[in-house]
């Protein structure tokens, strides 16, 4: 016998249907707001990922990251991520709507590279730090998504300040308690297009959601 929840659940909804209905409910619950259309696409996806409306108060968009990100993917620039989980979450299919040259190989993460592990052990530092240093050729002129490693974000900001690299877009959303606030503040001092989630919150799902909020739009 079906219980009450079984009766009210729409078992025939597709994944796309559920996402669309989720966004509709978010729009309805949020009500009137002062966010621009492009800004709201990003914030709404972050709310969708967390089911937490308070996250909207901590999203900081600087130096026109939406237009910068769209132009970057149209140019087919490489994408660097600080974790393999984050890299695997990016939709190549959506990227290809902008530029057919995109493939899974266009998205890189060097944290698992054996040479990175050896160098990190030799220097006694985090692998994420070595990885971003070795990815300098990808980061310069590319898109960077940081969802886990604050040291990677801090190192990136330091490279930007030294004019060693100039990413087209940075999504800075490391999560945690050590170096997280400081690394985000370092990025915010730079003038690169960026989306930062202020405070301790962050993570791979949120970084991916913010990026998809930028590129899931009408071309």
Buried (B, 14 or more C-beta within 10 A) or exposed (E): EEEEEEEEEEEEEEEEEEEEEBBEEBEEEBEEEEBEEBBBBBBBBBBBBBEEEEBBEBBBBBEEBBEBBBBBBEEBBBBBBBBBBBBEBBBEEBBBBBBEEBEEEBBBBBBEBEEBBEBBEEEEBBBBBBBBBBBBEBBBBBBBBBBBBBBBBBBBBBBBBEEEBBBBBBBBBBBBEEBBBEBBBBBBEBEBBBBBBBEBBBBBBBBBBBBBBBBBBEE
